[in-house]
Amino acid sequence: MTHILVLTSSSRKKGNSNLLAAEVVAGARKTGHEVTVLDLARMTIHGYRDCGACEGPSSAGCAIKDDMATVYPALLAADGVILVSPISWCNLSGQMKQCLDRWKGITPDREHNPLRGKKIGAVFSYGDTDVLTSGCANAIKSL
């Protein structure tokens, strides 16, 4: 059985992004996948500090004490990750961006990257009919 981690990041509990996430989760479970959902908008995740504590193969990991302590083990345990975010100001939500920046805490260098080989997908919601005007294309490039 494949284990999928779904990271949502909309501040609107009943917004379009969370509706899309619910469909993704239902479809994955229907096809036999194990799914864990973490709602980043309801978590405390501080910004990346570039403090160097996570660098090198013998590091103890991220020095910042917050809810990434929940995200990291879920991320490592997953076979695949699906990012679900509204597009705001031509990019991912701030909550999603904070989380992605902090992935550095478990990827100390190119040789020791536990995320290598994991499949990652993304689902975005945006309020325009044009992917360029909406900022979605920019968000995809930022990944």
A tleap script that builds the chain and sets N, CA, C and O, in Angstrom:
source leaprc.protein.ff14SB
mol = sequence {
  NMET THR HIE ILE LEU VAL LEU THR SER SER
  SER ARG LYS LYS GLY ASN SER ASN LEU LEU
  ALA ALA GLU VAL VAL ALA GLY ALA ARG LYS
  THR GLY HIE GLU VAL THR VAL LEU ASP LEU
  ALA ARG MET THR ILE HIE GLY TYR ARG ASP
  CYS GLY ALA CYS GLU GLY PRO SER SER ALA
  GLY CYS ALA ILE LYS ASP ASP MET ALA THR
  VAL TYR PRO ALA LEU LEU ALA ALA ASP GLY
  VAL ILE LEU VAL SER PRO ILE SER TRP CYS
  ASN LEU SER GLY GLN MET LYS GLN CYS LEU
  ASP ARG TRP LYS GLY ILE THR PRO ASP ARG
  GLU HIE ASN PRO LEU ARG GLY LYS LYS ILE
  GLY ALA VAL PHE SER TYR GLY ASP THR ASP
  VAL LEU THR SER GLY CYS ALA ASN ALA ILE
  LYS SER CLEU
}
set mol.1.N position { 0.847 -1.183 0.000 }
set mol.1.CA position { 0.000 0.000 0.000 }
set mol.1.C position { 0.890 1.244 0.000 }
set mol.1.O position { 1.864 1.329 0.748 }
set mol.2.N position { 0.542 2.182 -0.837 }
set mol.2.CA position { 1.278 3.436 -0.925 }
set mol.2.C position { 0.753 4.416 0.112 }
set mol.2.O position { -0.455 4.539 0.310 }
set mol.3.N position { 1.663 5.104 0.765 }
set mol.3.CA position { 1.276 6.101 1.758 }
set mol.3.C position { 1.465 7.482 1.156 }
set mol.3.O position { 2.560 7.832 0.717 }
set mol.4.N position { 0.390 8.269 1.136 }
set mol.4.CA position { 0.414 9.606 0.556 }
set mol.4.C position { 0.197 10.638 1.649 }
set mol.4.O position { -0.715 10.510 2.465 }
set mol.5.N position { 1.035 11.654 1.659 }
set mol.5.CA position { 0.873 12.793 2.561 }
set mol.5.C position { 0.273 13.935 1.758 }
set mol.5.O position { 0.822 14.338 0.732 }
set mol.6.N position { -0.855 14.456 2.226 }
set mol.6.CA position { -1.489 15.611 1.595 }
set mol.6.C position { -1.292 16.803 2.522 }
set mol.6.O position { -1.741 16.793 3.668 }
set mol.7.N position { -0.617 17.827 2.015 }
set mol.7.CA position { -0.399 19.059 2.775 }
set mol.7.C position { -1.330 20.130 2.225 }
set mol.7.O position { -1.204 20.532 1.068 }
set mol.8.N position { -2.265 20.593 3.053 }
set mol.8.CA position { -3.162 21.668 2.645 }
set mol.8.C position { -2.708 22.957 3.322 }
set mol.8.O position { -2.011 22.930 4.336 }
set mol.9.N position { -3.120 24.102 2.734 }
set mol.9.CA position { -2.610 25.354 3.299 }
set mol.9.C position { -3.571 26.527 3.165 }
set mol.9.O position { -3.151 27.682 3.228 }
set mol.10.N position { -4.837 26.243 2.983 }
set mol.10.CA position { -5.798 27.337 2.848 }
set mol.10.C position { -6.306 27.778 4.212 }
set mol.10.O position { -6.622 26.948 5.063 }
set mol.11.N position { -6.381 29.078 4.413 }
set mol.11.CA position { -6.926 29.584 5.676 }
set mol.11.C position { -8.446 29.454 5.715 }
set mol.11.O position { -9.050 29.608 6.777 }
set mol.12.N position { -9.067 29.175 4.581 }
set mol.12.CA position { -10.522 28.990 4.510 }
set mol.12.C position { -10.853 27.503 4.614 }
set mol.12.O position { -10.579 26.734 3.692 }
set mol.13.N position { -11.439 27.107 5.731 }
set mol.13.CA position { -11.733 25.689 5.956 }
set mol.13.C position { -12.634 25.098 4.878 }
set mol.13.O position { -12.480 23.931 4.516 }
set mol.14.N position { -13.569 25.888 4.361 }
set mol.14.CA position { -14.492 25.392 3.337 }
set mol.14.C position { -14.218 26.039 1.981 }
set mol.14.O position { -15.110 26.141 1.139 }
set mol.15.N position { -12.984 26.471 1.781 }
set mol.15.CA position { -12.599 27.107 0.525 }
set mol.15.C position { -12.352 26.091 -0.583 }
set mol.15.O position { -12.386 24.882 -0.352 }
set mol.16.N position { -12.107 26.592 -1.773 }
set mol.16.CA position { -11.912 25.736 -2.942 }
set mol.16.C position { -10.731 24.785 -2.794 }
set mol.16.O position { -10.812 23.632 -3.218 }
set mol.17.N position { -9.648 25.243 -2.205 }
set mol.17.CA position { -8.474 24.370 -2.047 }
set mol.17.C position { -8.793 23.171 -1.169 }
set mol.17.O position { -8.398 22.048 -1.482 }
set mol.18.N position { -9.502 23.399 -0.080 }
set mol.18.CA position { -9.840 22.287 0.805 }
set mol.18.C position { -10.881 21.367 0.180 }
set mol.18.O position { -10.878 20.165 0.449 }
set mol.19.N position { -11.771 21.908 -0.651 }
set mol.19.CA position { -12.711 21.054 -1.387 }
set mol.19.C position { -11.950 20.156 -2.365 }
set mol.19.O position { -12.241 18.965 -2.478 }
set mol.20.N position { -10.981 20.731 -3.064 }
set mol.20.CA position { -10.157 19.935 -3.978 }
set mol.20.C position { -9.345 18.889 -3.214 }
set mol.20.O position { -9.218 17.748 -3.659 }
set mol.21.N position { -8.801 19.280 -2.071 }
set mol.21.CA position { -8.028 18.339 -1.255 }
set mol.21.C position { -8.892 17.161 -0.817 }
set mol.21.O position { -8.438 16.016 -0.828 }
set mol.22.N position { -10.129 17.438 -0.434 }
set mol.22.CA position { -11.040 16.366 -0.013 }
set mol.22.C position { -11.278 15.374 -1.152 }
set mol.22.O position { -11.366 14.169 -0.915 }
set mol.23.N position { -11.382 15.871 -2.376 }
set mol.23.CA position { -11.564 14.992 -3.535 }
set mol.23.C position { -10.314 14.150 -3.788 }
set mol.23.O position { -10.413 12.963 -4.097 }
set mol.24.N position { -9.158 14.756 -3.657 }
set mol.24.CA position { -7.892 14.033 -3.827 }
set mol.24.C position { -7.791 12.916 -2.790 }
set mol.24.O position { -7.453 11.780 -3.120 }
set mol.25.N position { -8.084 13.248 -1.547 }
set mol.25.CA position { -8.014 12.265 -0.461 }
set mol.25.C position { -9.005 11.129 -0.699 }
set mol.25.O position { -8.652 9.958 -0.558 }
set mol.26.N position { -10.239 11.467 -1.057 }
set mol.26.CA position { -11.261 10.440 -1.301 }
set mol.26.C position { -10.835 9.517 -2.442 }
set mol.26.O position { -10.975 8.298 -2.344 }
set mol.27.N position { -10.317 10.099 -3.519 }
set mol.27.CA position { -9.876 9.289 -4.652 }
set mol.27.C position { -8.713 8.382 -4.301 }
set mol.27.O position { -8.673 7.225 -4.719 }
set mol.28.N position { -7.772 8.898 -3.539 }
set mol.28.CA position { -6.614 8.095 -3.141 }
set mol.28.C position { -7.041 6.940 -2.238 }
set mol.28.O position { -6.587 5.808 -2.410 }
set mol.29.N position { -7.905 7.228 -1.292 }
set mol.29.CA position { -8.372 6.163 -0.387 }
set mol.29.C position { -9.203 5.124 -1.138 }
set mol.29.O position { -9.111 3.928 -0.862 }
set mol.30.N position { -10.007 5.584 -2.080 }
set mol.30.CA position { -10.851 4.675 -2.863 }
set mol.30.C position { -10.002 3.690 -3.664 }
set mol.30.O position { -10.418 2.555 -3.898 }
set mol.31.N position { -8.835 4.116 -4.075 }
set mol.31.CA position { -7.954 3.240 -4.851 }
set mol.31.C position { -6.951 2.486 -3.976 }
set mol.31.O position { -5.996 1.898 -4.483 }
set mol.32.N position { -7.176 2.507 -2.654 }
set mol.32.CA position { -6.398 1.676 -1.748 }
set mol.32.C position { -5.168 2.293 -1.124 }
set mol.32.O position { -4.373 1.587 -0.504 }
set mol.33.N position { -4.994 3.583 -1.271 }
set mol.33.CA position { -3.833 4.236 -0.677 }
set mol.33.C position { -4.124 4.672 0.755 }
set mol.33.O position { -5.251 5.031 1.096 }
set mol.34.N position { -3.104 4.634 1.568 }
set mol.34.CA position { -3.183 5.189 2.918 }
set mol.34.C position { -2.873 6.677 2.794 }
set mol.34.O position { -1.913 7.057 2.123 }
set mol.35.N position { -3.686 7.529 3.442 }
set mol.35.CA position { -3.525 8.975 3.296 }
set mol.35.C position { -3.438 9.644 4.662 }
set mol.35.O position { -4.234 9.360 5.557 }
set mol.36.N position { -2.469 10.530 4.809 }
set mol.36.CA position { -2.359 11.406 5.969 }
set mol.36.C position { -2.540 12.827 5.468 }
set mol.36.O position { -1.923 13.224 4.479 }
set mol.37.N position { -3.389 13.601 6.149 }
set mol.37.CA position { -3.614 14.995 5.775 }
set mol.37.C position { -3.116 15.883 6.908 }
set mol.37.O position { -3.473 15.682 8.069 }
set mol.38.N position { -2.296 16.860 6.566 }
set mol.38.CA position { -1.859 17.865 7.532 }
set mol.38.C position { -2.284 19.231 7.008 }
set mol.38.O position { -1.997 19.586 5.864 }
set mol.39.N position { -2.967 19.988 7.850 }
set mol.39.CA position { -3.465 21.316 7.485 }
set mol.39.C position { -2.485 22.365 7.998 }
set mol.39.O position { -2.519 22.734 9.172 }
set mol.40.N position { -1.626 22.833 7.127 }
set mol.40.CA position { -0.579 23.778 7.513 }
set mol.40.C position { -1.135 25.095 8.025 }
set mol.40.O position { -0.495 25.767 8.834 }
set mol.41.N position { -2.318 25.468 7.563 }
set mol.41.CA position { -2.920 26.735 8.000 }
set mol.41.C position { -3.323 26.699 9.468 }
set mol.41.O position { -3.542 27.748 10.073 }
set mol.42.N position { -3.422 25.523 10.040 }
set mol.42.CA position { -3.797 25.383 11.447 }
set mol.42.C position { -2.593 25.027 12.314 }
set mol.42.O position { -2.741 24.685 13.487 }
set mol.43.N position { -1.413 25.110 11.731 }
set mol.43.CA position { -0.184 24.766 12.444 }
set mol.43.C position { 0.681 26.016 12.609 }
set mol.43.O position { 0.535 26.993 11.875 }
set mol.44.N position { 1.568 25.961 13.573 }
set mol.44.CA position { 2.538 27.045 13.753 }
set mol.44.C position { 3.841 26.615 13.095 }
set mol.44.O position { 4.517 25.697 13.560 }
set mol.45.N position { 4.177 27.296 12.006 }
set mol.45.CA position { 5.406 26.990 11.278 }
set mol.45.C position { 6.160 28.298 11.082 }
set mol.45.O position { 5.705 29.197 10.375 }
set mol.46.N position { 7.307 28.385 11.713 }
set mol.46.CA position { 8.133 29.591 11.626 }
set mol.46.C position { 8.953 29.587 10.338 }
set mol.46.O position { 9.125 28.547 9.701 }
set mol.47.N position { 9.448 30.740 9.973 }
set mol.47.CA position { 10.226 30.889 8.751 }
set mol.47.C position { 11.601 30.249 8.827 }
set mol.47.O position { 12.165 30.065 9.905 }
set mol.48.N position { 12.120 29.918 7.669 }
set mol.48.CA position { 13.464 29.369 7.530 }
set mol.48.C position { 14.480 30.430 7.944 }
set mol.48.O position { 14.360 31.590 7.548 }
set mol.49.N position { 15.476 30.043 8.737 }
set mol.49.CA position { 16.431 31.009 9.297 }
set mol.49.C position { 17.835 30.912 8.719 }
set mol.49.O position { 18.651 31.802 8.953 }
set mol.50.N position { 18.133 29.876 7.985 }
set mol.50.CA position { 19.481 29.673 7.449 }
set mol.50.C position { 20.530 29.719 8.560 }
set mol.50.O position { 21.595 30.317 8.403 }
set mol.51.N position { 20.210 29.074 9.686 }
set mol.51.CA position { 21.109 29.100 10.846 }
set mol.51.C position { 22.229 28.066 10.735 }
set mol.51.O position { 23.218 28.140 11.465 }
set mol.52.N position { 22.076 27.097 9.818 }
set mol.52.CA position { 23.110 26.096 9.608 }
set mol.52.C position { 23.013 24.870 10.493 }
set mol.52.O position { 23.785 23.928 10.314 }
set mol.53.N position { 22.087 24.850 11.445 }
set mol.53.CA position { 21.990 23.716 12.373 }
set mol.53.C position { 21.678 22.400 11.664 }
set mol.53.O position { 22.071 21.334 12.138 }
set mol.54.N position { 20.981 22.466 10.545 }
set mol.54.CA position { 20.573 21.246 9.847 }
set mol.54.C position { 21.586 20.782 8.806 }
set mol.54.O position { 21.363 19.760 8.157 }
set mol.55.N position { 22.669 21.489 8.631 }
set mol.55.CA position { 23.605 21.182 7.553 }
set mol.55.C position { 24.598 20.093 7.935 }
set mol.55.O position { 25.060 20.020 9.074 }
set mol.56.N position { 24.912 19.256 6.965 }
set mol.56.CA position { 25.880 18.183 7.160 }
set mol.56.C position { 25.218 16.885 7.557 }
set mol.56.O position { 24.155 16.892 8.177 }
set mol.57.N position { 25.836 15.765 7.206 }
set mol.57.CA position { 25.235 14.454 7.460 }
set mol.57.C position { 25.089 14.101 8.936 }
set mol.57.O position { 24.280 13.236 9.271 }
set mol.58.N position { 25.832 14.733 9.817 }
set mol.58.CA position { 25.737 14.405 11.243 }
set mol.58.C position { 24.895 15.415 12.018 }
set mol.58.O position { 24.921 15.427 13.249 }
set mol.59.N position { 24.149 16.261 11.310 }
set mol.59.CA position { 23.356 17.277 12.007 }
set mol.59.C position { 22.201 16.630 12.768 }
set mol.59.O position { 21.775 15.519 12.454 }
set mol.60.N position { 21.713 17.335 13.755 }
set mol.60.CA position { 20.576 16.862 14.547 }
set mol.60.C position { 19.251 17.301 13.934 }
set mol.60.O position { 18.195 17.086 14.530 }
set mol.61.N position { 19.292 17.907 12.764 }
set mol.61.CA position { 18.066 18.365 12.110 }
set mol.61.C position { 17.773 19.811 12.443 }
set mol.61.O position { 18.627 20.537 12.952 }
set mol.62.N position { 16.565 20.210 12.152 }
set mol.62.CA position { 16.164 21.603 12.312 }
set mol.62.C position { 16.157 22.015 13.786 }
set mol.62.O position { 15.663 21.290 14.649 }
set mol.63.N position { 16.715 23.191 14.048 }
set mol.63.CA position { 16.792 23.709 15.416 }
set mol.63.C position { 15.531 24.463 15.833 }
set mol.63.O position { 15.350 24.752 17.016 }
set mol.64.N position { 14.665 24.781 14.883 }
set mol.64.CA position { 13.457 25.557 15.184 }
set mol.64.C position { 12.403 24.623 15.773 }
set mol.64.O position { 12.080 23.592 15.183 }
set mol.65.N position { 11.880 24.982 16.914 }
set mol.65.CA position { 10.888 24.152 17.604 }
set mol.65.C position { 9.486 24.679 17.309 }
set mol.65.O position { 9.053 25.686 17.869 }
set mol.66.N position { 8.792 23.981 16.422 }
set mol.66.CA position { 7.422 24.347 16.066 }
set mol.66.C position { 6.731 23.116 15.490 }
set mol.66.O position { 7.195 21.996 15.707 }
set mol.67.N position { 5.643 23.299 14.768 }
set mol.67.CA position { 4.871 22.165 14.265 }
set mol.67.C position { 5.509 21.439 13.089 }
set mol.67.O position { 4.959 20.443 12.617 }
set mol.68.N position { 6.643 21.906 12.609 }
set mol.68.CA position { 7.364 21.122 11.602 }
set mol.68.C position { 7.818 19.800 12.210 }
set mol.68.O position { 8.118 18.853 11.484 }
set mol.69.N position { 7.869 19.732 13.537 }
set mol.69.CA position { 8.203 18.476 14.215 }
set mol.69.C position { 7.154 17.404 13.914 }
set mol.69.O position { 7.442 16.213 14.030 }
set mol.70.N position { 5.952 17.807 13.533 }
set mol.70.CA position { 4.906 16.878 13.096 }
set mol.70.C position { 5.026 16.607 11.599 }
set mol.70.O position { 4.807 15.483 11.147 }
set mol.71.N position { 5.371 17.636 10.837 }
set mol.71.CA position { 5.451 17.507 9.377 }
set mol.71.C position { 6.625 16.623 8.963 }
set mol.71.O position { 6.465 15.759 8.101 }
set mol.72.N position { 7.792 16.819 9.555 }
set mol.72.CA position { 8.987 16.078 9.137 }
set mol.72.C position { 8.796 14.559 9.145 }
set mol.72.O position { 9.075 13.922 8.130 }
set mol.73.N position { 8.328 13.945 10.251 }
set mol.73.CA position { 8.183 12.488 10.227 }
set mol.73.C position { 7.124 12.017 9.227 }
set mol.73.O position { 7.270 10.958 8.617 }
set mol.74.N position { 6.058 12.803 9.063 }
set mol.74.CA position { 5.028 12.439 8.081 }
set mol.74.C position { 5.600 12.501 6.671 }
set mol.74.O position { 5.300 11.646 5.837 }
set mol.75.N position { 6.408 13.493 6.410 }
set mol.75.CA position { 7.046 13.658 5.108 }
set mol.75.C position { 8.003 12.503 4.818 }
set mol.75.O position { 8.029 11.974 3.707 }
set mol.76.N position { 8.774 12.124 5.807 }
set mol.76.CA position { 9.730 11.030 5.636 }
set mol.76.C position { 9.036 9.684 5.457 }
set mol.76.O position { 9.530 8.824 4.727 }
set mol.77.N position { 7.892 9.493 6.118 }
set mol.77.CA position { 7.168 8.223 6.049 }
set mol.77.C position { 6.386 8.054 4.750 }
set mol.77.O position { 6.057 6.931 4.368 }
set mol.78.N position { 6.089 9.145 4.076 }
set mol.78.CA position { 5.244 9.095 2.882 }
set mol.78.C position { 6.016 8.610 1.660 }
set mol.78.O position { 7.205 8.886 1.497 }
set mol.79.N position { 5.297 7.875 0.803 }
set mol.79.CA position { 5.854 7.487 -0.494 }
set mol.79.C position { 5.687 8.616 -1.506 }
set mol.79.O position { 6.464 8.747 -2.452 }
set mol.80.N position { 4.657 9.424 -1.284 }
set mol.80.CA position { 4.377 10.546 -2.167 }
set mol.80.C position { 3.740 11.676 -1.395 }
set mol.80.O position { 3.165 11.469 -0.327 }
set mol.81.N position { 3.847 12.879 -1.944 }
set mol.81.CA position { 3.317 14.075 -1.289 }
set mol.81.C position { 2.483 14.854 -2.300 }
set mol.81.O position { 2.877 15.009 -3.456 }
set mol.82.N position { 1.335 15.337 -1.858 }
set mol.82.CA position { 0.511 16.212 -2.685 }
set mol.82.C position { 0.357 17.534 -1.952 }
set mol.82.O position { -0.127 17.580 -0.821 }
set mol.83.N position { 0.774 18.601 -2.608 }
set mol.83.CA position { 0.681 19.955 -2.063 }
set mol.83.C position { -0.608 20.577 -2.578 }
set mol.83.O position { -0.857 20.581 -3.784 }
set mol.84.N position { -1.429 21.103 -1.673 }
set mol.84.CA position { -2.686 21.743 -2.075 }
set mol.84.C position { -2.674 23.166 -1.543 }
set mol.84.O position { -2.588 23.388 -0.335 }
set mol.85.N position { -2.763 24.136 -2.461 }
set mol.85.CA position { -2.645 25.534 -2.053 }
set mol.85.C position { -3.494 26.442 -2.926 }
set mol.85.O position { -3.617 26.224 -4.131 }
set mol.86.N position { -4.081 27.465 -2.307 }
set mol.86.CA position { -4.657 28.526 -3.134 }
set mol.86.C position { -3.506 29.372 -3.682 }
set mol.86.O position { -2.426 29.426 -3.093 }
set mol.87.N position { -3.746 30.015 -4.793 }
set mol.87.CA position { -2.762 30.944 -5.344 }
set mol.87.C position { -3.127 32.334 -4.848 }
set mol.87.O position { -4.233 32.819 -5.089 }
set mol.88.N position { -2.201 32.963 -4.161 }
set mol.88.CA position { -2.399 34.316 -3.642 }
set mol.88.C position { -1.215 35.169 -4.061 }
set mol.88.O position { -0.063 34.795 -3.839 }
set mol.89.N position { -1.491 36.293 -4.654 }
set mol.89.CA position { -0.435 37.199 -5.092 }
set mol.89.C position { 0.592 36.470 -5.962 }
set mol.89.O position { 1.801 36.617 -5.786 }
set mol.90.N position { 0.081 35.692 -6.889 }
set mol.90.CA position { 0.906 35.004 -7.906 }
set mol.90.C position { 1.829 33.937 -7.338 }
set mol.90.O position { 2.855 33.628 -7.945 }
set mol.91.N position { 1.487 33.368 -6.184 }
set mol.91.CA position { 2.333 32.315 -5.635 }
set mol.91.C position { 1.539 31.430 -4.684 }
set mol.91.O position { 0.350 31.646 -4.449 }
set mol.92.N position { 2.222 30.436 -4.148 }
set mol.92.CA position { 1.636 29.544 -3.152 }
set mol.92.C position { 1.221 30.347 -1.929 }
set mol.92.O position { 1.663 31.480 -1.741 }
set mol.93.N position { 0.377 29.760 -1.106 }
set mol.93.CA position { 0.027 30.428 0.148 }
set mol.93.C position { 1.282 30.580 1.003 }
set mol.93.O position { 2.238 29.818 0.858 }
set mol.94.N position { 1.271 31.556 1.883 }
set mol.94.CA position { 2.408 31.772 2.771 }
set mol.94.C position { 2.697 30.556 3.629 }
set mol.94.O position { 3.858 30.229 3.877 }
set mol.95.N position { 1.638 29.879 4.088 }
set mol.95.CA position { 1.813 28.695 4.936 }
set mol.95.C position { 2.558 27.591 4.182 }
set mol.95.O position { 3.440 26.935 4.736 }
set mol.96.N position { 2.190 27.394 2.909 }
set mol.96.CA position { 2.856 26.354 2.121 }
set mol.96.C position { 4.310 26.740 1.858 }
set mol.96.O position { 5.206 25.901 1.953 }
set mol.97.N position { 4.538 27.984 1.534 }
set mol.97.CA position { 5.904 28.443 1.252 }
set mol.97.C position { 6.797 28.278 2.483 }
set mol.97.O position { 7.939 27.834 2.371 }
set mol.98.N position { 6.267 28.638 3.662 }
set mol.98.CA position { 7.044 28.460 4.904 }
set mol.98.C position { 7.439 26.993 5.077 }
set mol.98.O position { 8.587 26.680 5.393 }
set mol.99.N position { 6.473 26.102 4.865 }
set mol.99.CA position { 6.728 24.671 5.032 }
set mol.99.C position { 7.781 24.187 4.038 }
set mol.99.O position { 8.726 23.497 4.420 }
set mol.100.N position { 7.623 24.542 2.774 }
set mol.100.CA position { 8.578 24.092 1.756 }
set mol.100.C position { 9.988 24.603 2.035 }
set mol.100.O position { 10.962 23.869 1.867 }
set mol.101.N position { 10.095 25.851 2.459 }
set mol.101.CA position { 11.414 26.391 2.803 }
set mol.101.C position { 12.068 25.581 3.915 }
set mol.101.O position { 13.287 25.408 3.928 }
set mol.102.N position { 11.272 25.093 4.830 }
set mol.102.CA position { 11.795 24.362 5.986 }
set mol.102.C position { 12.157 22.913 5.661 }
set mol.102.O position { 12.734 22.229 6.506 }
set mol.103.N position { 11.836 22.430 4.469 }
set mol.103.CA position { 12.264 21.089 4.084 }
set mol.103.C position { 13.787 20.988 4.132 }
set mol.103.O position { 14.337 19.889 4.213 }
set mol.104.N position { 14.455 22.115 4.083 }
set mol.104.CA position { 15.917 22.150 4.210 }
set mol.104.C position { 16.359 21.465 5.505 }
set mol.104.O position { 17.458 20.915 5.576 }
set mol.105.N position { 15.497 21.500 6.528 }
set mol.105.CA position { 15.831 20.908 7.822 }
set mol.105.C position { 16.030 19.407 7.796 }
set mol.105.O position { 16.627 18.854 8.720 }
set mol.106.N position { 15.541 18.724 6.754 }
set mol.106.CA position { 15.746 17.272 6.657 }
set mol.106.C position { 16.500 16.892 5.383 }
set mol.106.O position { 16.648 15.710 5.074 }
set mol.107.N position { 16.971 17.890 4.652 }
set mol.107.CA position { 17.765 17.629 3.450 }
set mol.107.C position { 19.089 18.385 3.583 }
set mol.107.O position { 19.301 19.388 2.901 }
set mol.108.N position { 19.974 17.910 4.454 }
set mol.108.CA position { 21.174 18.669 4.792 }
set mol.108.C position { 22.116 18.948 3.626 }
set mol.108.O position { 22.800 19.971 3.614 }
set mol.109.N position { 22.157 18.057 2.656 }
set mol.109.CA position { 23.004 18.290 1.484 }
set mol.109.C position { 22.537 17.375 0.359 }
set mol.109.O position { 21.654 16.542 0.560 }
set mol.110.N position { 23.119 17.525 -0.807 }
set mol.110.CA position { 22.677 16.748 -1.972 }
set mol.110.C position { 22.901 15.246 -1.803 }
set mol.110.O position { 22.125 14.447 -2.327 }
set mol.111.N position { 23.931 14.860 -1.093 }
set mol.111.CA position { 24.234 13.446 -0.918 }
set mol.111.C position { 23.318 12.773 0.095 }
set mol.111.O position { 23.094 11.565 0.012 }
set mol.112.N position { 22.790 13.523 1.039 }
set mol.112.CA position { 21.956 12.973 2.104 }
set mol.112.C position { 20.566 13.599 2.040 }
set mol.112.O position { 20.188 14.387 2.906 }
set mol.113.N position { 19.815 13.242 1.012 }
set mol.113.CA position { 18.488 13.812 0.811 }
set mol.113.C position { 17.439 12.708 0.903 }
set mol.113.O position { 17.234 11.976 -0.066 }
set mol.114.N position { 16.771 12.572 2.049 }
set mol.114.CA position { 15.783 11.510 2.213 }
set mol.114.C position { 14.531 11.706 1.353 }
set mol.114.O position { 13.691 10.809 1.279 }
set mol.115.N position { 14.398 12.849 0.715 }
set mol.115.CA position { 13.238 13.090 -0.150 }
set mol.115.C position { 13.495 12.642 -1.586 }
set mol.115.O position { 12.566 12.578 -2.391 }
set mol.116.N position { 14.727 12.338 -1.905 }
set mol.116.CA position { 15.064 11.911 -3.263 }
set mol.116.C position { 14.241 10.674 -3.629 }
set mol.116.O position { 14.197 9.703 -2.873 }
set mol.117.N position { 13.601 10.718 -4.775 }
set mol.117.CA position { 12.809 9.590 -5.254 }
set mol.117.C position { 11.342 9.640 -4.869 }
set mol.117.O position { 10.537 8.886 -5.416 }
set mol.118.N position { 10.977 10.512 -3.940 }
set mol.118.CA position { 9.559 10.635 -3.582 }
set mol.118.C position { 8.820 11.349 -4.707 }
set mol.118.O position { 9.346 12.281 -5.315 }
set mol.119.N position { 7.619 10.911 -4.971 }
set mol.119.CA position { 6.786 11.567 -5.976 }
set mol.119.C position { 6.050 12.718 -5.307 }
set mol.119.O position { 5.510 12.572 -4.210 }
set mol.120.N position { 6.037 13.863 -5.979 }
set mol.120.CA position { 5.369 15.044 -5.438 }
set mol.120.C position { 4.447 15.606 -6.502 }
set mol.120.O position { 4.845 15.797 -7.651 }
set mol.121.N position { 3.205 15.871 -6.105 }
set mol.121.CA position { 2.225 16.485 -6.998 }
set mol.121.C position { 1.672 17.735 -6.351 }
set mol.121.O position { 1.888 17.984 -5.165 }
set mol.122.N position { 0.961 18.515 -7.135 }
set mol.122.CA position { 0.401 19.762 -6.616 }
set mol.122.C position { -0.990 19.991 -7.183 }
set mol.122.O position { -1.273 19.656 -8.333 }
set mol.123.N position { -1.853 20.568 -6.352 }
set mol.123.CA position { -3.201 20.974 -6.747 }
set mol.123.C position { -3.355 22.420 -6.314 }
set mol.123.O position { -3.174 22.745 -5.141 }
set mol.124.N position { -3.687 23.283 -7.257 }
set mol.124.CA position { -3.836 24.705 -6.954 }
set mol.124.C position { -5.241 25.176 -7.287 }
set mol.124.O position { -5.855 24.710 -8.247 }
set mol.125.N position { -5.742 26.101 -6.487 }
set mol.125.CA position { -6.992 26.788 -6.828 }
set mol.125.C position { -6.650 28.257 -7.031 }
set mol.125.O position { -5.825 28.827 -6.318 }
set mol.126.N position { -7.305 28.854 -8.021 }
set mol.126.CA position { -7.039 30.262 -8.307 }
set mol.126.C position { -8.277 30.899 -8.915 }
set mol.126.O position { -9.138 30.207 -9.457 }
set mol.127.N position { -8.363 32.219 -8.823 }
set mol.127.CA position { -9.580 32.928 -9.173 }
set mol.127.C position { -9.596 33.581 -10.530 }
set mol.127.O position { -10.226 34.626 -10.692 }
set mol.128.N position { -8.935 33.016 -11.503 }
set mol.128.CA position { -8.945 33.579 -12.849 }
set mol.128.C position { -9.063 32.432 -13.838 }
set mol.128.O position { -8.723 31.295 -13.510 }
set mol.129.N position { -9.531 32.709 -15.020 }
set mol.129.CA position { -9.645 31.663 -16.031 }
set mol.129.C position { -8.327 31.409 -16.754 }
set mol.129.O position { -8.189 30.407 -17.455 }
set mol.130.N position { -7.374 32.296 -16.593 }
set mol.130.CA position { -6.093 32.195 -17.278 }
set mol.130.C position { -5.000 31.806 -16.278 }
set mol.130.O position { -4.792 32.487 -15.274 }
set mol.131.N position { -4.316 30.715 -16.566 }
set mol.131.CA position { -3.280 30.220 -15.660 }
set mol.131.C position { -2.143 31.234 -15.495 }
set mol.131.O position { -1.517 31.286 -14.437 }
set mol.132.N position { -1.873 32.033 -16.517 }
set mol.132.CA position { -0.815 33.038 -16.410 }
set mol.132.C position { -1.267 34.236 -15.589 }
set mol.132.O position { -0.560 34.674 -14.681 }
set mol.133.N position { -2.440 34.764 -15.907 }
set mol.133.CA position { -2.964 35.929 -15.190 }
set mol.133.C position { -3.185 35.618 -13.715 }
set mol.133.O position { -2.967 36.474 -12.858 }
set mol.134.N position { -3.611 34.409 -13.421 }
set mol.134.CA position { -3.920 34.023 -12.045 }
set mol.134.C position { -2.683 33.937 -11.165 }
set mol.134.O position { -2.777 34.036 -9.942 }
set mol.135.N position { -1.540 33.755 -11.781 }
set mol.135.CA position { -0.314 33.555 -11.013 }
set mol.135.C position { 0.032 32.095 -10.819 }
set mol.135.O position { 1.080 31.778 -10.256 }
set mol.136.N position { -0.830 31.200 -11.275 }
set mol.136.CA position { -0.583 29.771 -11.090 }
set mol.136.C position { 0.697 29.334 -11.803 }
set mol.136.O position { 1.467 28.540 -11.262 }
set mol.137.N position { 0.925 29.843 -13.001 }
set mol.137.CA position { 2.145 29.476 -13.733 }
set mol.137.C position { 3.386 29.891 -12.945 }
set mol.137.O position { 4.375 29.159 -12.909 }
set mol.138.N position { 3.332 31.055 -12.321 }
set mol.138.CA position { 4.456 31.508 -11.496 }
set mol.138.C position { 4.654 30.585 -10.293 }
set mol.138.O position { 5.786 30.266 -9.931 }
set mol.139.N position { 3.555 30.161 -9.678 }
set mol.139.CA position { 3.648 29.256 -8.527 }
set mol.139.C position { 4.296 27.937 -8.927 }
set mol.139.O position { 5.113 27.391 -8.186 }
set mol.140.N position { 3.931 27.428 -10.097 }
set mol.140.CA position { 4.519 26.178 -10.575 }
set mol.140.C position { 6.021 26.359 -10.789 }
set mol.140.O position { 6.807 25.483 -10.428 }
set mol.141.N position { 6.418 27.471 -11.365 }
set mol.141.CA position { 7.846 27.741 -11.583 }
set mol.141.C position { 8.598 27.826 -10.256 }
set mol.141.O position { 9.766 27.444 -10.178 }
set mol.142.N position { 7.934 28.325 -9.215 }
set mol.142.CA position { 8.607 28.496 -7.926 }
set mol.142.C position { 8.898 27.173 -7.232 }
set mol.142.O position { 9.739 27.105 -6.335 }
set mol.143.N position { 8.200 26.128 -7.650 }
set mol.143.CA position { 8.445 24.825 -7.044 }
set mol.143.C position { 9.738 24.255 -7.580 }
set mol.143.O position { 10.134 23.154 -7.196 }
savepdb mol mol.pdb
quit
